[in-house]
Amino acid sequence: MKILRGTQICFLALVSLIFIFSSTSPAQTSTRIKFRRGAVHADITGTLNSFKSKRTYLIKVRAGQTLFTEQIGASSRPITIYVKDQNGNDVGDSDASCNNRREISPTAEGDYRIEVVECGKADPWRGRFTFRVTVR
């Protein structure tokens, strides 16, 4: 009986730890970017809460296109945009400031992952951001 109680305590401790760690770091979901029929760009709005927060988007492109991203509006809340190819490699030319613009040309066919974070070169902020994705 003594071993059973020790096992129960270990089990409860393990379950508690799993619950604590799973509730403090929720899974980051990716948002699929879709254009309206006939459009070549879309404006995407999201929110960030700290330097540690990140928003992830997916966009499907065809081979040989140009994928361009840039922050629009609210320059007081600068963002950094990372674009990753199908293999998870960072791709694209960036600008010299906070890297809030990226251009990939030509693209390979498939999904590209766009990650948006606060610019580490600027003062911390919380709130909304907007960026434009153009594919031609």
CNS distance restraints for C-alpha pairs under 8 A (distance, minus, plus):
assign (resid   1 and name CA) (resid   5 and name CA) 6.48 0.50 0.50
assign (resid   2 and name CA) (resid   6 and name CA) 6.48 0.50 0.50
assign (resid   3 and name CA) (resid   7 and name CA) 6.12 0.50 0.50
assign (resid   4 and name CA) (resid   8 and name CA) 6.13 0.50 0.50
assign (resid   5 and name CA) (resid   9 and name CA) 6.20 0.50 0.50
assign (resid   6 and name CA) (resid  10 and name CA) 6.24 0.50 0.50
assign (resid   7 and name CA) (resid  11 and name CA) 6.06 0.50 0.50
assign (resid   8 and name CA) (resid  12 and name CA) 6.12 0.50 0.50
assign (resid   9 and name CA) (resid  13 and name CA) 6.12 0.50 0.50
assign (resid  10 and name CA) (resid  14 and name CA) 6.10 0.50 0.50
assign (resid  11 and name CA) (resid  15 and name CA) 6.18 0.50 0.50
assign (resid  12 and name CA) (resid  16 and name CA) 6.05 0.50 0.50
assign (resid  13 and name CA) (resid  17 and name CA) 6.21 0.50 0.50
assign (resid  14 and name CA) (resid  18 and name CA) 6.24 0.50 0.50
assign (resid  15 and name CA) (resid  19 and name CA) 6.18 0.50 0.50
assign (resid  16 and name CA) (resid  20 and name CA) 6.15 0.50 0.50
assign (resid  17 and name CA) (resid  21 and name CA) 6.17 0.50 0.50
assign (resid  18 and name CA) (resid  22 and name CA) 5.98 0.50 0.50
assign (resid  19 and name CA) (resid  23 and name CA) 6.02 0.50 0.50
assign (resid  20 and name CA) (resid  24 and name CA) 6.33 0.50 0.50
assign (resid  21 and name CA) (resid  25 and name CA) 6.53 0.50 0.50
assign (resid  22 and name CA) (resid  26 and name CA) 6.47 0.50 0.50
assign (resid  28 and name CA) (resid  55 and name CA) 7.57 0.50 0.50
assign (resid  28 and name CA) (resid  56 and name CA) 7.51 0.50 0.50
assign (resid  29 and name CA) (resid  56 and name CA) 6.94 0.50 0.50
assign (resid  30 and name CA) (resid  55 and name CA) 7.47 0.50 0.50
assign (resid  30 and name CA) (resid  56 and name CA) 4.88 0.50 0.50
assign (resid  30 and name CA) (resid  57 and name CA) 4.98 0.50 0.50
assign (resid  30 and name CA) (resid  58 and name CA) 6.37 0.50 0.50
assign (resid  31 and name CA) (resid  56 and name CA) 6.42 0.50 0.50
assign (resid  31 and name CA) (resid  57 and name CA) 4.60 0.50 0.50
assign (resid  31 and name CA) (resid  58 and name CA) 6.07 0.50 0.50
assign (resid  32 and name CA) (resid  57 and name CA) 5.69 0.50 0.50
assign (resid  32 and name CA) (resid  58 and name CA) 4.77 0.50 0.50
assign (resid  32 and name CA) (resid  59 and name CA) 6.08 0.50 0.50
assign (resid  33 and name CA) (resid  42 and name CA) 7.87 0.50 0.50
assign (resid  33 and name CA) (resid  57 and name CA) 6.56 0.50 0.50
assign (resid  33 and name CA) (resid  58 and name CA) 5.94 0.50 0.50
assign (resid  33 and name CA) (resid  59 and name CA) 5.26 0.50 0.50
assign (resid  34 and name CA) (resid  42 and name CA) 7.60 0.50 0.50
assign (resid  34 and name CA) (resid  59 and name CA) 7.20 0.50 0.50
assign (resid  35 and name CA) (resid  39 and name CA) 5.89 0.50 0.50
assign (resid  35 and name CA) (resid  40 and name CA) 6.95 0.50 0.50
assign (resid  35 and name CA) (resid  41 and name CA) 6.50 0.50 0.50
assign (resid  35 and name CA) (resid  42 and name CA) 5.86 0.50 0.50
assign (resid  36 and name CA) (resid  42 and name CA) 7.88 0.50 0.50
assign (resid  40 and name CA) (resid 134 and name CA) 5.62 0.50 0.50
assign (resid  40 and name CA) (resid 135 and name CA) 5.51 0.50 0.50
assign (resid  40 and name CA) (resid 136 and name CA) 6.21 0.50 0.50
assign (resid  41 and name CA) (resid 132 and name CA) 6.71 0.50 0.50
assign (resid  41 and name CA) (resid 133 and name CA) 5.35 0.50 0.50
assign (resid  41 and name CA) (resid 134 and name CA) 4.14 0.50 0.50
assign (resid  41 and name CA) (resid 135 and name CA) 6.32 0.50 0.50
assign (resid  42 and name CA) (resid 132 and name CA) 5.68 0.50 0.50
assign (resid  42 and name CA) (resid 133 and name CA) 5.44 0.50 0.50
assign (resid  42 and name CA) (resid 134 and name CA) 6.71 0.50 0.50
assign (resid  43 and name CA) (resid 130 and name CA) 6.65 0.50 0.50
assign (resid  43 and name CA) (resid 131 and name CA) 5.71 0.50 0.50
assign (resid  43 and name CA) (resid 132 and name CA) 4.40 0.50 0.50
assign (resid  43 and name CA) (resid 133 and name CA) 6.48 0.50 0.50
assign (resid  44 and name CA) (resid 130 and name CA) 5.47 0.50 0.50
assign (resid  44 and name CA) (resid 131 and name CA) 5.37 0.50 0.50
assign (resid  44 and name CA) (resid 132 and name CA) 6.09 0.50 0.50
assign (resid  44 and name CA) (resid 133 and name CA) 7.59 0.50 0.50
assign (resid  45 and name CA) (resid 128 and name CA) 6.81 0.50 0.50
assign (resid  45 and name CA) (resid 129 and name CA) 5.63 0.50 0.50
assign (resid  45 and name CA) (resid 130 and name CA) 4.39 0.50 0.50
assign (resid  45 and name CA) (resid 131 and name CA) 6.67 0.50 0.50
assign (resid  46 and name CA) (resid  55 and name CA) 7.36 0.50 0.50
assign (resid  46 and name CA) (resid 128 and name CA) 5.52 0.50 0.50
assign (resid  46 and name CA) (resid 129 and name CA) 5.53 0.50 0.50
assign (resid  46 and name CA) (resid 130 and name CA) 6.59 0.50 0.50
assign (resid  47 and name CA) (resid  55 and name CA) 7.79 0.50 0.50
assign (resid  47 and name CA) (resid 126 and name CA) 7.47 0.50 0.50
assign (resid  47 and name CA) (resid 127 and name CA) 5.20 0.50 0.50
assign (resid  47 and name CA) (resid 128 and name CA) 4.26 0.50 0.50
assign (resid  47 and name CA) (resid 129 and name CA) 5.99 0.50 0.50
assign (resid  48 and name CA) (resid  53 and name CA) 5.80 0.50 0.50
assign (resid  48 and name CA) (resid  54 and name CA) 6.66 0.50 0.50
assign (resid  48 and name CA) (resid  55 and name CA) 7.45 0.50 0.50
assign (resid  48 and name CA) (resid 117 and name CA) 7.25 0.50 0.50
assign (resid  48 and name CA) (resid 118 and name CA) 7.24 0.50 0.50
assign (resid  48 and name CA) (resid 126 and name CA) 5.69 0.50 0.50
assign (resid  48 and name CA) (resid 127 and name CA) 5.60 0.50 0.50
assign (resid  48 and name CA) (resid 128 and name CA) 6.56 0.50 0.50
assign (resid  48 and name CA) (resid 129 and name CA) 7.69 0.50 0.50
assign (resid  49 and name CA) (resid  53 and name CA) 5.94 0.50 0.50
assign (resid  49 and name CA) (resid 125 and name CA) 7.46 0.50 0.50
assign (resid  49 and name CA) (resid 126 and name CA) 4.77 0.50 0.50
assign (resid  49 and name CA) (resid 127 and name CA) 6.46 0.50 0.50
assign (resid  50 and name CA) (resid 118 and name CA) 7.26 0.50 0.50
assign (resid  50 and name CA) (resid 124 and name CA) 7.00 0.50 0.50
assign (resid  50 and name CA) (resid 125 and name CA) 6.78 0.50 0.50
assign (resid  50 and name CA) (resid 126 and name CA) 6.13 0.50 0.50
assign (resid  51 and name CA) (resid 117 and name CA) 6.93 0.50 0.50
assign (resid  51 and name CA) (resid 118 and name CA) 5.57 0.50 0.50
assign (resid  51 and name CA) (resid 119 and name CA) 7.86 0.50 0.50
assign (resid  51 and name CA) (resid 120 and name CA) 7.26 0.50 0.50
assign (resid  51 and name CA) (resid 124 and name CA) 6.88 0.50 0.50
assign (resid  52 and name CA) (resid 117 and name CA) 7.78 0.50 0.50
assign (resid  53 and name CA) (resid 117 and name CA) 6.50 0.50 0.50
assign (resid  53 and name CA) (resid 118 and name CA) 7.82 0.50 0.50
assign (resid  54 and name CA) (resid 115 and name CA) 6.67 0.50 0.50
assign (resid  54 and name CA) (resid 116 and name CA) 5.65 0.50 0.50
assign (resid  54 and name CA) (resid 117 and name CA) 4.91 0.50 0.50
assign (resid  54 and name CA) (resid 118 and name CA) 7.87 0.50 0.50
assign (resid  55 and name CA) (resid 115 and name CA) 5.71 0.50 0.50
assign (resid  55 and name CA) (resid 116 and name CA) 5.21 0.50 0.50
assign (resid  55 and name CA) (resid 117 and name CA) 6.80 0.50 0.50
assign (resid  56 and name CA) (resid 113 and name CA) 6.83 0.50 0.50
assign (resid  56 and name CA) (resid 114 and name CA) 5.69 0.50 0.50
assign (resid  56 and name CA) (resid 115 and name CA) 4.55 0.50 0.50
assign (resid  56 and name CA) (resid 116 and name CA) 6.45 0.50 0.50
assign (resid  57 and name CA) (resid 113 and name CA) 5.72 0.50 0.50
assign (resid  57 and name CA) (resid 114 and name CA) 5.00 0.50 0.50
assign (resid  57 and name CA) (resid 115 and name CA) 6.40 0.50 0.50
assign (resid  58 and name CA) (resid 111 and name CA) 6.23 0.50 0.50
assign (resid  58 and name CA) (resid 112 and name CA) 5.73 0.50 0.50
assign (resid  58 and name CA) (resid 113 and name CA) 4.72 0.50 0.50
assign (resid  58 and name CA) (resid 114 and name CA) 6.18 0.50 0.50
assign (resid  59 and name CA) (resid 111 and name CA) 5.37 0.50 0.50
assign (resid  59 and name CA) (resid 112 and name CA) 5.42 0.50 0.50
assign (resid  59 and name CA) (resid 113 and name CA) 6.67 0.50 0.50
assign (resid  59 and name CA) (resid 114 and name CA) 7.81 0.50 0.50
assign (resid  60 and name CA) (resid 109 and name CA) 7.53 0.50 0.50
assign (resid  60 and name CA) (resid 110 and name CA) 5.29 0.50 0.50
assign (resid  60 and name CA) (resid 111 and name CA) 4.27 0.50 0.50
assign (resid  60 and name CA) (resid 112 and name CA) 6.34 0.50 0.50
assign (resid  61 and name CA) (resid  65 and name CA) 7.14 0.50 0.50
assign (resid  61 and name CA) (resid 107 and name CA) 7.23 0.50 0.50
assign (resid  61 and name CA) (resid 108 and name CA) 7.48 0.50 0.50
assign (resid  61 and name CA) (resid 109 and name CA) 5.60 0.50 0.50
assign (resid  61 and name CA) (resid 110 and name CA) 5.59 0.50 0.50
assign (resid  61 and name CA) (resid 111 and name CA) 6.41 0.50 0.50
assign (resid  61 and name CA) (resid 112 and name CA) 7.58 0.50 0.50
assign (resid  61 and name CA) (resid 135 and name CA) 7.60 0.50 0.50
assign (resid  62 and name CA) (resid 107 and name CA) 6.95 0.50 0.50
assign (resid  62 and name CA) (resid 108 and name CA) 6.51 0.50 0.50
assign (resid  62 and name CA) (resid 109 and name CA) 4.34 0.50 0.50
assign (resid  62 and name CA) (resid 110 and name CA) 6.54 0.50 0.50
assign (resid  63 and name CA) (resid 106 and name CA) 6.99 0.50 0.50
assign (resid  63 and name CA) (resid 107 and name CA) 5.20 0.50 0.50
assign (resid  63 and name CA) (resid 108 and name CA) 4.37 0.50 0.50
assign (resid  63 and name CA) (resid 109 and name CA) 4.25 0.50 0.50
assign (resid  63 and name CA) (resid 110 and name CA) 7.84 0.50 0.50
assign (resid  64 and name CA) (resid 105 and name CA) 7.03 0.50 0.50
assign (resid  64 and name CA) (resid 106 and name CA) 4.52 0.50 0.50
assign (resid  64 and name CA) (resid 107 and name CA) 5.06 0.50 0.50
assign (resid  64 and name CA) (resid 108 and name CA) 6.44 0.50 0.50
assign (resid  64 and name CA) (resid 109 and name CA) 7.80 0.50 0.50
assign (resid  65 and name CA) (resid 105 and name CA) 6.34 0.50 0.50
assign (resid  65 and name CA) (resid 106 and name CA) 5.29 0.50 0.50
assign (resid  65 and name CA) (resid 107 and name CA) 5.25 0.50 0.50
assign (resid  65 and name CA) (resid 108 and name CA) 7.90 0.50 0.50
assign (resid  65 and name CA) (resid 135 and name CA) 6.63 0.50 0.50
assign (resid  65 and name CA) (resid 136 and name CA) 5.54 0.50 0.50
assign (resid  66 and name CA) (resid 103 and name CA) 7.04 0.50 0.50
assign (resid  66 and name CA) (resid 104 and name CA) 5.66 0.50 0.50
assign (resid  66 and name CA) (resid 105 and name CA) 4.53 0.50 0.50
assign (resid  66 and name CA) (resid 106 and name CA) 5.49 0.50 0.50
assign (resid  66 and name CA) (resid 107 and name CA) 6.10 0.50 0.50
assign (resid  66 and name CA) (resid 134 and name CA) 7.86 0.50 0.50
assign (resid  66 and name CA) (resid 135 and name CA) 5.55 0.50 0.50
assign (resid  66 and name CA) (resid 136 and name CA) 5.40 0.50 0.50
assign (resid  67 and name CA) (resid 102 and name CA) 7.95 0.50 0.50
assign (resid  67 and name CA) (resid 103 and name CA) 5.68 0.50 0.50
assign (resid  67 and name CA) (resid 104 and name CA) 5.09 0.50 0.50
assign (resid  67 and name CA) (resid 105 and name CA) 6.54 0.50 0.50
assign (resid  67 and name CA) (resid 106 and name CA) 7.95 0.50 0.50
assign (resid  67 and name CA) (resid 107 and name CA) 6.99 0.50 0.50
assign (resid  67 and name CA) (resid 133 and name CA) 7.21 0.50 0.50
assign (resid  67 and name CA) (resid 134 and name CA) 5.84 0.50 0.50
assign (resid  67 and name CA) (resid 135 and name CA) 4.68 0.50 0.50
assign (resid  67 and name CA) (resid 136 and name CA) 6.96 0.50 0.50
assign (resid  68 and name CA) (resid 101 and name CA) 7.34 0.50 0.50
assign (resid  68 and name CA) (resid 102 and name CA) 5.64 0.50 0.50
assign (resid  68 and name CA) (resid 103 and name CA) 4.42 0.50 0.50
assign (resid  68 and name CA) (resid 104 and name CA) 6.45 0.50 0.50
assign (resid  68 and name CA) (resid 133 and name CA) 5.77 0.50 0.50
assign (resid  68 and name CA) (resid 134 and name CA) 5.07 0.50 0.50
assign (resid  68 and name CA) (resid 135 and name CA) 6.41 0.50 0.50
assign (resid  69 and name CA) (resid  81 and name CA) 7.75 0.50 0.50
assign (resid  69 and name CA) (resid 100 and name CA) 7.66 0.50 0.50
assign (resid  69 and name CA) (resid 101 and name CA) 5.28 0.50 0.50
assign (resid  69 and name CA) (resid 102 and name CA) 5.12 0.50 0.50
assign (resid  69 and name CA) (resid 103 and name CA) 6.52 0.50 0.50
assign (resid  69 and name CA) (resid 131 and name CA) 6.86 0.50 0.50
assign (resid  69 and name CA) (resid 132 and name CA) 5.56 0.50 0.50
assign (resid  69 and name CA) (resid 133 and name CA) 4.59 0.50 0.50
assign (resid  69 and name CA) (resid 134 and name CA) 6.36 0.50 0.50
assign (resid  70 and name CA) (resid  81 and name CA) 7.94 0.50 0.50
assign (resid  70 and name CA) (resid 100 and name CA) 5.61 0.50 0.50
assign (resid  70 and name CA) (resid 101 and name CA) 4.17 0.50 0.50
assign (resid  70 and name CA) (resid 102 and name CA) 6.59 0.50 0.50
assign (resid  70 and name CA) (resid 131 and name CA) 5.44 0.50 0.50
assign (resid  70 and name CA) (resid 132 and name CA) 5.42 0.50 0.50
assign (resid  70 and name CA) (resid 133 and name CA) 6.88 0.50 0.50
assign (resid  71 and name CA) (resid  78 and name CA) 7.88 0.50 0.50
assign (resid  71 and name CA) (resid  79 and name CA) 7.20 0.50 0.50
assign (resid  71 and name CA) (resid 100 and name CA) 5.59 0.50 0.50
assign (resid  71 and name CA) (resid 101 and name CA) 6.59 0.50 0.50
assign (resid  71 and name CA) (resid 129 and name CA) 7.84 0.50 0.50
assign (resid  71 and name CA) (resid 130 and name CA) 6.01 0.50 0.50
assign (resid  71 and name CA) (resid 131 and name CA) 4.04 0.50 0.50
assign (resid  71 and name CA) (resid 132 and name CA) 6.26 0.50 0.50
assign (resid  72 and name CA) (resid 130 and name CA) 5.70 0.50 0.50
assign (resid  72 and name CA) (resid 131 and name CA) 5.16 0.50 0.50
assign (resid  72 and name CA) (resid 132 and name CA) 6.63 0.50 0.50
assign (resid  73 and name CA) (resid 129 and name CA) 7.88 0.50 0.50
assign (resid  73 and name CA) (resid 130 and name CA) 6.68 0.50 0.50
assign (resid  74 and name CA) (resid  78 and name CA) 7.52 0.50 0.50
assign (resid  74 and name CA) (resid 129 and name CA) 6.94 0.50 0.50
assign (resid  74 and name CA) (resid 130 and name CA) 7.74 0.50 0.50
assign (resid  77 and name CA) (resid 118 and name CA) 7.70 0.50 0.50
assign (resid  77 and name CA) (resid 125 and name CA) 6.45 0.50 0.50
assign (resid  77 and name CA) (resid 126 and name CA) 7.93 0.50 0.50
assign (resid  77 and name CA) (resid 127 and name CA) 7.91 0.50 0.50
assign (resid  77 and name CA) (resid 128 and name CA) 7.98 0.50 0.50
assign (resid  77 and name CA) (resid 129 and name CA) 6.91 0.50 0.50
assign (resid  78 and name CA) (resid  98 and name CA) 6.97 0.50 0.50
assign (resid  78 and name CA) (resid 100 and name CA) 7.40 0.50 0.50
assign (resid  78 and name CA) (resid 118 and name CA) 6.35 0.50 0.50
assign (resid  78 and name CA) (resid 119 and name CA) 5.55 0.50 0.50
assign (resid  78 and name CA) (resid 122 and name CA) 7.00 0.50 0.50
assign (resid  79 and name CA) (resid  98 and name CA) 6.61 0.50 0.50
assign (resid  79 and name CA) (resid  99 and name CA) 7.58 0.50 0.50
assign (resid  79 and name CA) (resid 100 and name CA) 5.67 0.50 0.50
assign (resid  79 and name CA) (resid 116 and name CA) 6.55 0.50 0.50
assign (resid  79 and name CA) (resid 117 and name CA) 5.64 0.50 0.50
assign (resid  79 and name CA) (resid 118 and name CA) 4.49 0.50 0.50
assign (resid  79 and name CA) (resid 119 and name CA) 4.60 0.50 0.50
assign (resid  79 and name CA) (resid 129 and name CA) 7.59 0.50 0.50
assign (resid  80 and name CA) (resid  98 and name CA) 5.52 0.50 0.50
assign (resid  80 and name CA) (resid  99 and name CA) 5.07 0.50 0.50
assign (resid  80 and name CA) (resid 100 and name CA) 4.66 0.50 0.50
assign (resid  80 and name CA) (resid 101 and name CA) 7.86 0.50 0.50
assign (resid  80 and name CA) (resid 116 and name CA) 5.79 0.50 0.50
assign (resid  80 and name CA) (resid 117 and name CA) 5.37 0.50 0.50
assign (resid  80 and name CA) (resid 118 and name CA) 5.88 0.50 0.50
assign (resid  80 and name CA) (resid 119 and name CA) 4.97 0.50 0.50
assign (resid  80 and name CA) (resid 120 and name CA) 7.95 0.50 0.50
assign (resid  81 and name CA) (resid  99 and name CA) 6.16 0.50 0.50
assign (resid  81 and name CA) (resid 100 and name CA) 5.13 0.50 0.50
assign (resid  81 and name CA) (resid 101 and name CA) 6.59 0.50 0.50
assign (resid  81 and name CA) (resid 102 and name CA) 7.05 0.50 0.50
assign (resid  81 and name CA) (resid 114 and name CA) 6.79 0.50 0.50
assign (resid  81 and name CA) (resid 115 and name CA) 5.76 0.50 0.50
assign (resid  81 and name CA) (resid 116 and name CA) 4.78 0.50 0.50
assign (resid  81 and name CA) (resid 117 and name CA) 6.72 0.50 0.50
assign (resid  82 and name CA) (resid  90 and name CA) 6.78 0.50 0.50
assign (resid  82 and name CA) (resid  91 and name CA) 7.85 0.50 0.50
assign (resid  82 and name CA) (resid  99 and name CA) 7.99 0.50 0.50
assign (resid  82 and name CA) (resid 102 and name CA) 7.52 0.50 0.50
assign (resid  82 and name CA) (resid 114 and name CA) 5.67 0.50 0.50
assign (resid  82 and name CA) (resid 115 and name CA) 5.05 0.50 0.50
assign (resid  82 and name CA) (resid 116 and name CA) 6.49 0.50 0.50
assign (resid  83 and name CA) (resid  90 and name CA) 5.73 0.50 0.50
assign (resid  83 and name CA) (resid  91 and name CA) 5.75 0.50 0.50
assign (resid  83 and name CA) (resid  92 and name CA) 6.88 0.50 0.50
assign (resid  83 and name CA) (resid 102 and name CA) 7.29 0.50 0.50
assign (resid  83 and name CA) (resid 112 and name CA) 6.70 0.50 0.50
assign (resid  83 and name CA) (resid 113 and name CA) 5.67 0.50 0.50
assign (resid  83 and name CA) (resid 114 and name CA) 4.57 0.50 0.50
assign (resid  83 and name CA) (resid 115 and name CA) 6.40 0.50 0.50
assign (resid  84 and name CA) (resid  88 and name CA) 5.15 0.50 0.50
assign (resid  84 and name CA) (resid  89 and name CA) 5.09 0.50 0.50
assign (resid  84 and name CA) (resid  90 and name CA) 4.48 0.50 0.50
assign (resid  84 and name CA) (resid  91 and name CA) 5.63 0.50 0.50
assign (resid  84 and name CA) (resid 112 and name CA) 5.69 0.50 0.50
assign (resid  84 and name CA) (resid 113 and name CA) 5.06 0.50 0.50
assign (resid  84 and name CA) (resid 114 and name CA) 6.45 0.50 0.50
assign (resid  85 and name CA) (resid  89 and name CA) 5.47 0.50 0.50
assign (resid  85 and name CA) (resid  90 and name CA) 6.63 0.50 0.50
assign (resid  85 and name CA) (resid  91 and name CA) 6.49 0.50 0.50
assign (resid  85 and name CA) (resid 111 and name CA) 7.11 0.50 0.50
assign (resid  85 and name CA) (resid 112 and name CA) 4.95 0.50 0.50
assign (resid  85 and name CA) (resid 113 and name CA) 6.57 0.50 0.50
assign (resid  86 and name CA) (resid 110 and name CA) 6.70 0.50 0.50
assign (resid  86 and name CA) (resid 111 and name CA) 6.03 0.50 0.50
assign (resid  86 and name CA) (resid 112 and name CA) 6.02 0.50 0.50
assign (resid  86 and name CA) (resid 113 and name CA) 7.78 0.50 0.50
assign (resid  88 and name CA) (resid 113 and name CA) 7.98 0.50 0.50
assign (resid  91 and name CA) (resid 104 and name CA) 6.74 0.50 0.50
assign (resid  92 and name CA) (resid 102 and name CA) 5.56 0.50 0.50
assign (resid  92 and name CA) (resid 103 and name CA) 4.95 0.50 0.50
assign (resid  92 and name CA) (resid 104 and name CA) 4.49 0.50 0.50
assign (resid  92 and name CA) (resid 105 and name CA) 7.62 0.50 0.50
assign (resid  93 and name CA) (resid 101 and name CA) 7.98 0.50 0.50
assign (resid  93 and name CA) (resid 102 and name CA) 5.39 0.50 0.50
assign (resid  93 and name CA) (resid 103 and name CA) 5.25 0.50 0.50
assign (resid  93 and name CA) (resid 104 and name CA) 6.71 0.50 0.50
assign (resid  94 and name CA) (resid  99 and name CA) 5.35 0.50 0.50
assign (resid  94 and name CA) (resid 100 and name CA) 7.39 0.50 0.50
assign (resid  94 and name CA) (resid 101 and name CA) 5.57 0.50 0.50
assign (resid  94 and name CA) (resid 102 and name CA) 4.77 0.50 0.50
assign (resid  94 and name CA) (resid 103 and name CA) 6.88 0.50 0.50
assign (resid  95 and name CA) (resid  99 and name CA) 5.08 0.50 0.50
assign (resid  95 and name CA) (resid 100 and name CA) 7.01 0.50 0.50
assign (resid  95 and name CA) (resid 101 and name CA) 5.95 0.50 0.50
assign (resid  95 and name CA) (resid 102 and name CA) 7.26 0.50 0.50
assign (resid  98 and name CA) (resid 119 and name CA) 5.57 0.50 0.50
assign (resid  98 and name CA) (resid 120 and name CA) 7.56 0.50 0.50
assign (resid  98 and name CA) (resid 121 and name CA) 6.60 0.50 0.50
assign (resid  99 and name CA) (resid 119 and name CA) 7.95 0.50 0.50
assign (resid 118 and name CA) (resid 124 and name CA) 7.48 0.50 0.50
assign (resid 118 and name CA) (resid 125 and name CA) 7.77 0.50 0.50
assign (resid 120 and name CA) (resid 124 and name CA) 7.96 0.50 0.50
